Amino acid sequence: MISEMKRRITLQEQVRTPDGGGGFTVTWQNIATVPEVYAAIVPLSGAEQLRHHQLEASVTHRITLRYRSDVTTAMRIVHDTTVYHITAVIDQDGLGTSLEILATVKTP
């Protein structure tokens, strides 16, 4: 499996900054500890649906990388120009060897 981890991805977390009017602005920044890692990315399924009179497509992917304890569903993954929204984080063998991340890519 390690030999299949050929894509360099960046892990990002959401940062909320007060906007001075009682709300906040959401931005994304690279996580502090080693944000760029190698991973394997495999598409699993795709779907299209009509939402608010617009066609919306989504594709589900499985992303595998070496185990990290700091990855959560509140984060996202960026590879080149594609943004993957994390929906699940699974310790594949329960031994802390590798992570399987399920993520979606949505296109307007």
C-alpha positions in Angstrom: 0.0 0.0 0.0 2.8 2.4 0.8 4.0 2.1 -2.8 0.6 3.4 -4.0 0.9 6.6 -1.9 2.2 8.8 -4.8 0.1 11.9 -4.5 1.2 14.8 -2.3 -1.7 16.2 -0.4 -2.1 19.1 2.0 -4.2 18.8 5.2 -6.1 22.0 6.2 -8.2 23.1 9.2 -10.8 25.7 9.4 -10.0 29.0 11.2 -12.8 31.4 12.3 -11.9 35.1 12.7 -14.3 37.6 14.3 -15.5 40.1 11.7 -16.2 42.9 14.2 -20.0 42.8 13.6 -20.8 39.8 15.7 -20.1 37.2 13.1 -16.9 35.6 11.8 -15.0 34.9 8.6 -14.0 31.3 7.8 -10.7 30.7 6.2 -8.6 27.5 5.7 -5.0 27.1 6.7 -2.5 24.3 6.6 -2.3 22.3 9.9 0.8 23.2 11.9 2.5 19.8 12.1 3.6 18.4 8.7 0.6 19.5 6.5 1.9 17.9 3.3 2.0 14.1 3.1 1.9 11.4 0.5 -1.4 9.5 -0.1 -3.3 7.2 -2.4 -6.5 8.6 -3.8 -9.1 6.3 -5.3 -12.5 7.4 -6.6 -15.4 5.3 -5.3 -18.7 6.6 -6.6 -20.4 9.6 -8.2 -23.8 11.2 -8.2 -25.7 14.1 -9.6 -28.8 15.8 -8.2 -30.9 18.9 -8.8 -30.7 21.3 -5.9 -32.2 24.8 -6.0 -32.7 24.5 -9.7 -29.0 23.8 -10.3 -27.3 20.5 -11.1 -24.9 19.5 -8.3 -22.4 16.7 -8.7 -20.5 14.9 -6.0 -17.8 12.2 -6.1 -16.8 10.0 -3.2 -13.1 9.1 -2.7 -11.0 6.9 -0.5 -7.8 8.5 0.5 -5.1 6.4 2.3 -2.1 7.8 4.1 0.2 6.9 6.9 -1.4 7.0 10.4 -1.8 10.5 12.0 -3.7 11.2 15.2 -4.6 14.8 14.2 -6.9 14.2 11.3 -10.6 14.9 11.9 -13.8 15.3 9.9 -13.6 19.1 10.5 -10.6 19.2 8.1 -10.2 19.1 4.4 -7.6 17.8 2.0 -6.2 19.7 -1.0 -4.5 18.0 -3.9 -3.5 20.2 -6.8 -6.7 22.3 -7.3 -9.1 19.7 -6.0 -10.6 20.1 -2.5 -11.8 17.0 -0.6 -14.2 17.4 2.3 -13.5 14.7 4.9 -16.6 12.6 5.9 -14.9 9.8 7.8 -11.5 8.9 9.3 -10.8 5.2 9.9 -7.8 3.6 11.5 -7.6 0.7 9.0 -6.1 -2.0 11.2 -6.6 -0.5 14.6 -2.8 -0.5 15.2 -2.1 3.0 14.0 -0.4 2.0 10.7 -2.5 3.8 8.1 -5.6 5.9 7.8 -8.5 5.5 5.4 -10.3 8.7 4.8 -13.6 8.9 3.0 -14.1 12.3 1.4 -16.3 14.0 -1.2 -15.6 16.5 -3.9 -18.6 18.7 -4.9 -18.8 20.7 -8.1 -21.4 23.4 -8.7 
